[in-house]
Amino acid sequence: MAETLQIPTKVRYDWIDVLKFFGIWAVYISHTGDGAVVLHPVVHTFCVELFFFISGFFACKKSDAGFRDFVFRRFCQLIIPYAFFLVLYFIPMSLDTQMYHPNFSKCLLQGILGMRDRIFAASLWFFPCLFVLSVLYSALYRFASRRLGNHANRFLIAVSILLYIAGTLTQPIVLQENAGDLWGVNAACRYMIFFASGHILFPFFREFRFAALKPGAKVFFLLTAAAALSITLMGVTGSEHYHWFYPRTSVFFWHQVVATLNAIVLIYGFILISVVLGKIRFLADLGRATLILCGTEQLVVLLLTSLLSVIGVSVTLTTPLMVLLWTFLCLCVSYFGIAPVLRNYFPRLSGVTPPPSYQEFREKVRTFTARIRG
């Protein structure tokens, strides 16, 4: 019993939710100011990559419905909540022009284009990017599983690597003034390697048994686990030696490659930590609300800072510990204050309620139009 990491089904999936919690907490930290300067190298290295890796866990199954139905469901799960959260942001934006750009039409255009680092609500770019990536990967997966059989995974990894190279080489062009990353297409190309890895490796993580490994594999696992956890803790604690694993090379492409390899190690380390902490129910509950927590990040920060300013409290984050406490407080406020309202009153718009199938949607539209015609 002591030699296995195999845990009951419920707990096994709890570790995924804890992993999501670490991801969303890292996103909140990455959007803070100078107080988190020590934490920024590590959170910027892995937080986005981790979310795409987790998203790949349940990306595609052979039992999935048709491609059109898949696209429709993903549209309902990601793009409709994206539009809904944009509308939520427009409300405080119209009341507080110091924090948000006062030009409504410009902000609306930013929302429609959904470009990373060009949208007034920083975390929302992830929604259209994940939609694009999911649709592209689903198309590739369906093609590979039908035509290539047992070689499908090799094909998916090969295509992901090619897209990663293409996306990384074109990233400087995309980031230029007027190019933009429309709906995160360039980011989708670069991050597909993590999405595909999550999809392909999930059965291994799900069914992993340490006791079933051969002696050499056990030694390799323990050594790599120790290395991953050590590097992860060095990054999280802001160790001065962390830069050894994140060199600032002048060659942009190789810098991105090193950063990607570092992200893989950090993700592995956080998976191990999440398995250990999988029984902490509160962390798992926060992880299950990731969609709403991501969609309301800047909103809860604005509301919380405004409320504190009313009573004369100014939020100044000068140390990493203050950043950790503040961002965790924001997560809790969003989870206990905003998430219940969205779940109860806007479940479909906030992505909580599972979407209907495309066929069910068509039937509802036909019924509705028939009633109108009378």
C-alpha positions as CSV (number, residue, x, y, z in Angstrom):
1,M,0.0,0.0,0.0
2,A,2.8,2.4,0.8
3,E,4.5,1.7,-2.5
4,T,1.6,2.9,-4.7
5,L,0.4,6.3,-5.9
6,Q,-2.8,4.7,-7.2
7,I,-5.7,6.3,-5.2
8,P,-9.4,5.9,-5.4
9,T,-11.2,7.4,-8.4
10,K,-12.7,10.3,-6.5
11,V,-9.4,11.3,-4.9
12,R,-7.6,10.7,-8.1
13,Y,-9.6,13.3,-9.8
14,D,-9.4,15.6,-6.8
15,W,-5.6,16.0,-7.5
16,I,-6.5,17.4,-11.0
17,D,-8.7,20.0,-9.3
18,V,-5.9,20.9,-6.9
19,L,-3.6,21.2,-9.9
20,K,-6.1,23.6,-11.4
21,F,-6.1,25.6,-8.2
22,F,-2.3,26.0,-8.4
23,G,-2.7,27.1,-12.0
24,I,-5.3,29.8,-11.4
25,W,-3.4,31.0,-8.3
26,A,-0.3,31.4,-10.4
27,V,-2.4,33.4,-13.0
28,Y,-3.6,35.8,-10.3
29,I,0.0,36.2,-9.0
30,S,1.3,36.9,-12.5
31,H,-1.0,39.9,-12.8
32,T,0.3,41.6,-9.7
33,G,2.9,44.3,-9.4
34,D,6.4,44.7,-8.2
35,G,5.7,42.8,-4.9
36,A,5.6,39.6,-6.9
37,V,8.8,40.3,-8.9
38,V,10.5,37.3,-7.2
39,L,7.6,35.0,-8.1
40,H,7.1,36.2,-11.6
41,P,9.8,34.1,-13.2
42,V,8.3,30.9,-12.0
43,V,4.6,31.7,-12.5
44,H,5.2,33.1,-16.0
45,T,7.1,30.0,-16.9
46,F,4.3,27.5,-16.2
47,C,0.9,28.9,-15.4
48,V,-0.5,29.2,-18.9
49,E,1.3,26.0,-20.0
50,L,-0.2,24.1,-17.1
51,F,-3.8,25.1,-18.0
52,F,-3.4,23.9,-21.6
53,F,-1.8,20.7,-20.3
54,I,-4.8,20.1,-17.9
55,S,-7.3,21.0,-20.7
56,G,-5.8,18.2,-22.8
57,F,-6.7,15.6,-20.1
58,F,-10.3,15.2,-21.4
59,A,-9.8,16.8,-24.8
60,C,-11.0,14.1,-27.1
61,K,-12.4,10.6,-26.9
62,K,-13.2,8.1,-29.6
63,S,-16.8,8.1,-28.3
64,D,-17.2,11.8,-29.0
65,A,-20.0,12.9,-31.2
66,G,-19.5,14.4,-34.6
67,F,-17.1,17.3,-35.3
68,R,-19.9,19.8,-35.8
69,D,-21.4,18.9,-32.4
70,F,-18.0,19.2,-30.8
71,V,-17.4,22.7,-32.2
72,F,-20.9,23.8,-31.1
73,R,-20.3,22.5,-27.5
74,R,-16.9,24.1,-27.2
75,F,-18.4,27.3,-28.5
76,C,-21.0,27.2,-25.8
77,Q,-18.5,26.3,-23.1
78,L,-15.9,28.9,-24.0
79,I,-17.0,31.7,-26.3
80,I,-20.4,32.4,-24.8
81,P,-18.8,32.7,-21.3
82,Y,-16.1,34.8,-22.8
83,A,-18.7,37.2,-24.2
84,F,-20.6,37.1,-20.9
85,F,-17.5,38.0,-18.8
86,L,-16.7,40.8,-21.3
87,V,-20.1,42.3,-20.6
88,L,-19.5,42.0,-16.9
89,Y,-16.3,44.0,-17.2
90,F,-18.0,46.7,-19.2
91,I,-20.2,47.6,-16.2
92,P,-17.4,48.6,-13.8
93,M,-15.4,50.0,-16.8
94,S,-18.1,52.6,-17.4
95,L,-17.9,53.6,-13.7
96,D,-14.1,53.6,-13.2
97,T,-12.3,55.0,-16.2
98,Q,-9.0,55.3,-14.3
99,M,-8.5,51.5,-14.3
100,Y,-10.0,50.7,-17.7
101,H,-9.7,52.5,-21.0
102,P,-12.6,55.1,-21.2
103,N,-13.0,54.5,-25.0
104,F,-15.9,52.0,-25.1
105,S,-15.6,51.2,-28.8
106,K,-11.9,50.5,-28.5
107,C,-12.5,48.1,-25.6
108,L,-15.3,46.4,-27.5
109,L,-12.9,45.9,-30.5
110,Q,-10.3,44.4,-28.2
111,G,-12.9,42.0,-26.9
112,I,-14.0,41.0,-30.4
113,L,-10.4,40.4,-31.5
114,G,-9.4,38.5,-28.3
115,M,-5.7,39.2,-28.7
116,R,-3.3,38.2,-25.9
117,D,-1.9,41.3,-24.1
118,R,-4.2,43.5,-26.1
119,I,-7.4,43.0,-24.2
120,F,-8.5,45.2,-21.2
121,A,-9.3,42.1,-19.1
122,A,-6.0,40.3,-19.3
123,S,-7.0,36.7,-18.3
124,L,-9.9,36.5,-20.8
125,W,-7.7,35.9,-23.9
126,F,-7.4,32.3,-22.7
127,F,-11.0,31.5,-23.6
128,P,-10.9,32.1,-27.4
129,C,-7.4,30.7,-27.6
130,L,-8.5,27.4,-25.9
131,F,-11.5,27.3,-28.3
132,V,-9.2,27.6,-31.4
133,L,-6.8,25.0,-30.0
134,S,-9.5,22.6,-29.0
135,V,-11.1,22.7,-32.5
136,L,-7.8,22.4,-34.2
137,Y,-6.6,19.5,-32.0
138,S,-10.0,17.7,-32.4
139,A,-9.8,17.9,-36.2
140,L,-6.2,16.5,-36.1
141,Y,-7.2,13.8,-33.6
142,R,-10.2,12.6,-35.6
143,F,-8.0,12.4,-38.8
144,A,-5.2,10.6,-37.0
145,S,-7.4,8.1,-35.1
146,R,-9.2,7.1,-38.3
147,R,-6.3,7.0,-40.8
148,L,-3.2,6.2,-38.7
149,G,-4.5,3.8,-35.9
150,N,-1.7,3.1,-33.4
151,H,0.5,5.8,-34.9
152,A,-2.0,8.5,-34.1
153,N,-0.2,9.8,-31.0
154,R,3.1,10.0,-32.8
155,F,1.4,12.0,-35.5
156,L,-0.2,14.4,-33.0
157,I,3.1,15.0,-31.2
158,A,5.0,15.5,-34.5
159,V,2.4,18.1,-35.7
160,S,2.4,19.8,-32.3
161,I,6.2,20.1,-32.4
162,L,6.0,21.6,-35.9
163,L,3.3,24.0,-34.9
164,Y,5.4,24.9,-31.8
165,I,8.4,25.7,-34.0
166,A,6.3,27.7,-36.4
167,G,4.5,29.6,-33.7
168,T,7.7,30.4,-31.8
169,L,9.5,31.6,-34.9
170,T,6.6,33.9,-35.9
171,Q,5.8,35.1,-32.4
172,P,8.1,38.3,-32.7
173,I,6.2,39.2,-35.9
174,V,2.8,38.6,-34.2
175,L,3.8,40.8,-31.3
176,Q,4.6,43.7,-33.5
177,E,2.4,46.8,-33.3
178,N,-0.4,46.0,-35.7
179,A,-0.1,42.2,-36.2
180,G,-1.8,41.0,-33.0
181,D,-2.6,37.4,-32.1
182,L,-6.2,37.2,-33.3
183,W,-8.1,34.8,-30.9
184,G,-4.8,33.5,-29.8
185,V,-4.0,31.6,-33.0
186,N,-0.3,31.9,-32.6
187,A,-0.5,31.0,-28.9
188,A,-2.6,28.0,-29.8
189,C,0.2,26.8,-32.1
190,R,2.8,27.2,-29.4
191,Y,0.8,25.6,-26.6
192,M,-0.6,22.7,-28.5
193,I,2.5,20.6,-27.5
194,F,1.2,20.9,-23.9
195,F,-2.4,20.2,-24.8
196,A,-1.4,17.1,-26.8
197,S,0.9,15.9,-24.0
198,G,-1.9,16.2,-21.5
199,H,-4.2,14.2,-23.7
200,I,-1.7,11.5,-24.4
201,L,-0.1,11.2,-20.9
202,F,-3.3,11.4,-18.9
203,P,-3.9,7.6,-19.0
204,F,-0.4,7.2,-17.5
205,F,-1.0,9.7,-14.7
206,R,-4.5,8.3,-14.0
207,E,-3.4,4.6,-13.8
208,F,0.1,5.1,-12.4
209,R,1.3,2.5,-9.9
210,F,4.8,2.9,-8.4
211,A,4.8,-0.7,-7.3
212,A,4.3,-1.9,-10.9
213,L,7.4,-0.2,-12.2
214,K,10.6,-2.1,-12.8
215,P,13.6,-1.4,-10.4
216,G,15.3,0.9,-12.9
217,A,12.1,2.7,-13.7
218,K,11.6,3.3,-9.9
219,V,15.0,4.8,-9.6
220,F,14.4,7.0,-12.6
221,F,11.0,8.1,-11.3
222,L,12.4,9.0,-7.8
223,L,15.4,10.9,-9.3
224,T,13.2,12.9,-11.8
225,A,10.6,13.5,-9.1
226,A,13.2,14.8,-6.7
227,A,14.7,17.1,-9.4
228,A,11.3,18.4,-10.4
229,L,10.2,19.1,-6.9
230,S,13.6,20.8,-6.1
231,I,13.4,23.1,-9.2
232,T,9.7,23.8,-8.4
233,L,10.5,24.8,-4.8
234,M,13.5,26.9,-5.9
235,G,11.3,28.8,-8.3
236,V,8.4,29.2,-5.8
237,T,10.7,30.4,-3.0
238,G,12.6,32.8,-5.3
239,S,15.9,31.1,-4.9
240,E,18.8,33.0,-6.5
241,H,19.9,29.8,-8.2
242,Y,16.7,29.5,-10.1
243,H,18.1,31.5,-13.0
244,W,20.4,28.4,-13.8
245,F,17.3,26.7,-15.2
246,Y,15.9,29.8,-17.0
247,P,18.8,31.4,-18.8
248,R,18.2,34.7,-20.5
249,T,19.8,33.8,-23.9
250,S,19.8,36.5,-26.5
251,V,18.5,34.1,-29.2
252,F,14.7,34.4,-28.9
253,F,13.9,30.9,-30.2
254,W,16.3,29.0,-27.9
255,H,15.1,31.1,-25.0
256,Q,11.6,29.9,-25.7
257,V,12.8,26.3,-26.0
258,V,14.5,26.5,-22.6
259,A,11.5,28.1,-21.1
260,T,9.3,25.3,-22.5
261,L,11.5,22.6,-21.1
262,N,11.5,24.4,-17.7
263,A,7.7,24.6,-17.8
264,I,7.5,20.8,-18.4
265,V,9.6,20.2,-15.3
266,L,7.5,22.6,-13.2
267,I,4.3,21.0,-14.4
268,Y,5.6,17.6,-13.4
269,G,6.6,19.0,-10.0
270,F,3.2,20.5,-9.4
271,I,1.5,17.2,-10.4
272,L,3.4,15.4,-7.7
273,I,2.5,18.1,-5.2
274,S,-1.2,18.0,-6.2
275,V,-1.3,14.2,-5.7
276,V,0.0,14.7,-2.2
277,L,-2.5,17.5,-1.5
278,G,-5.4,15.9,-3.3
279,K,-7.4,15.2,-0.2
280,I,-7.6,18.9,0.8
281,R,-11.2,19.5,-0.2
282,F,-11.1,23.3,-0.2
283,L,-8.2,23.5,-2.7
284,A,-10.1,21.0,-4.9
285,D,-13.3,23.1,-4.7
286,L,-11.4,26.2,-5.8
287,G,-9.9,24.3,-8.7
288,R,-13.3,23.1,-9.8
289,A,-14.4,26.8,-10.2
290,T,-11.4,27.7,-12.4
291,L,-13.6,28.9,-15.3
292,I,-15.4,31.5,-13.2
293,L,-12.3,32.4,-11.2
294,C,-10.4,33.1,-14.5
295,G,-13.3,35.0,-16.0
296,T,-13.8,37.3,-13.0
297,E,-10.1,37.9,-12.0
298,Q,-9.8,41.6,-12.8
299,L,-13.4,42.2,-11.8
300,V,-12.9,40.9,-8.2
301,V,-9.6,42.8,-7.9
302,L,-11.4,46.0,-8.9
303,L,-14.4,45.5,-6.6
304,L,-12.2,44.4,-3.6
305,T,-9.7,47.3,-3.9
306,S,-12.6,49.8,-4.4
307,L,-14.4,48.4,-1.3
308,L,-11.2,48.7,0.8
309,S,-10.6,52.2,-0.4
310,V,-14.0,53.2,0.8
311,I,-12.9,52.4,4.4
312,G,-9.6,54.0,3.9
313,V,-7.5,50.9,3.2
314,S,-5.0,51.1,0.4
315,V,-3.7,47.8,-1.1
316,T,0.1,48.0,-1.6
317,L,1.9,44.7,-2.3
318,T,5.5,45.1,-1.4
319,T,6.6,41.5,-0.6
320,P,6.0,38.1,-2.1
321,L,4.2,37.0,1.1
322,M,1.7,39.9,0.7
323,V,1.2,39.0,-2.9
324,L,0.4,35.3,-2.0
325,L,-2.0,36.4,0.7
326,W,-3.7,39.0,-1.4
327,T,-4.2,36.8,-4.5
328,F,-5.5,33.9,-2.3
329,L,-7.9,36.4,-0.7
330,C,-9.1,37.4,-4.2
331,L,-9.6,33.8,-5.1
332,C,-11.7,33.2,-2.0
333,V,-13.8,36.4,-2.6
334,S,-14.5,35.3,-6.2
335,Y,-15.3,31.8,-5.1
336,F,-17.6,32.7,-2.2
337,G,-19.0,36.0,-3.4
338,I,-19.2,36.0,-7.2
339,A,-19.3,32.3,-8.3
340,P,-22.5,31.4,-6.4
341,V,-24.4,34.3,-8.0
342,L,-23.2,33.3,-11.5
343,R,-24.0,29.6,-10.8
344,N,-27.5,30.3,-9.6
345,Y,-28.6,33.1,-12.0
346,F,-26.4,32.7,-15.1
347,P,-25.4,29.0,-15.2
348,R,-25.5,28.7,-19.0
349,L,-23.8,32.1,-19.7
350,S,-21.0,31.5,-17.2
351,G,-20.3,28.0,-18.6
352,V,-21.5,26.1,-15.5
353,T,-24.4,24.2,-17.1
354,P,-23.4,21.6,-19.7
355,P,-24.4,22.8,-23.2
356,P,-27.0,21.0,-25.3
357,S,-26.0,19.1,-28.4
358,Y,-26.1,20.8,-31.8
359,Q,-29.2,18.7,-32.7
360,E,-31.0,19.7,-29.5
361,F,-30.2,23.3,-30.2
362,R,-31.6,23.0,-33.7
363,E,-34.8,21.5,-32.4
364,K,-35.2,24.3,-29.9
365,V,-34.7,26.9,-32.6
366,R,-37.2,25.2,-34.9
367,T,-39.8,25.0,-32.1
368,F,-39.2,28.7,-31.2
369,T,-39.5,29.8,-34.8
370,A,-42.7,27.7,-35.3
371,R,-44.3,29.4,-32.3
372,I,-43.5,32.8,-33.6
373,R,-45.0,32.0,-37.0
374,G,-48.0,30.9,-35.1
